[in-house]
Amino acid sequence: GEVTVGLAGGYISTDVILGDKDTISMNSPYMEVSGRVGIAKNLDLGLRLGLLGTFGGDVKYQFFGDKDSPFAASTGLGAYYVNIESSTTINGSTTESKSNLVDLHLPLYMSYHPTDYFALYAVPRYVMRLNNYSVDGVKDSSTSNWLGVSAGIRLGRKNGVFAEYSYFGSGQYDAPFGQFMVGIGIGLN
């Protein structure tokens, strides 16, 4: 029955692969509102809504640790959506790219928090990416499978500063996927 609401903002830098046709580079500030509700002991539901056209939800089960232990681990399932559009002009020729992504996640959340004001975390995960995209009006779709990890540091308790780096690889693409985020989070409950 416990409810937590959060507000986060920061800066994201990432690339989105559009099959073998194009890549959209995204470098942008972001803002996100999130909420979590406990539905049973160690089981909760989460929702996120971002101002860049992102939204999603997940279910998470904590199978190791508690609020007082320095180590904790959880697993769950999640689904997230993002819509990205790009316009690139090179030598007078403009390419219009659009992508509608649905990422299905199977994560393992692990954290080490020796104090209330400091935490290190790592989240290895499998991601199935469903991508409906168009390049200059020509529509296509792809499904890709990614394995990777996100790792970061949190300074602060309910209100804090976060720095996180994610690295994902796929046997379907030669280039790995990297994403860097820095943000400020505010938690309310």
Phi, psi and omega in degrees: 000351179288137181240135176233135177241140181226156176228127182226150176210157180176212182224136181236142176225119185203169174237147175238124182273130178253078183056225176257016187263323187192170172226133175261124173267132182238119176229109190201150167289156178219160174220140184218140173248135181224161176211146176226144177225133176282128180250345174197172179302123178067014180232127178218163177247143179230148175229143177225142177225121181250150182281358175266014180090025179251147171201161180179180180206164179206165171237139186224136179238122178271114183256353179217135176085176177207191183296337184263346183273149181285341178244145176213151177214141180219163171222171181180195177222144179212157175222133183223147182236142174214142176244124182233135176232145182215146175228120183236131177245123178230123180053040177083355179257127183256134175247125177257122180235140177224144180217132172246108184255139167236119178253125175256123188249142167233094186258162167234108183271127177227137180218150173236117183227087182291337175226169177291343188249006181214132177213144169247141180217155176219139181227087171290145181202156170258134179231127169260119182255122173257120187234111170259118187220166174219142175236116184053042175084352178271116185272148178202175177212160177208156173235131179226155181242131185231141170240138180187193182212144169246138179221148182196183181226142176236130174244120183121164182264262176284327176251130185202175176247135182237145169226131186218143174231137177239143179222124181228143176234156180218139176292348182273343182230140179291319184273132174286167181253126177235148180214133179240134178224141171232136183204173175238132180239145177233122180252138180230133172205000000 
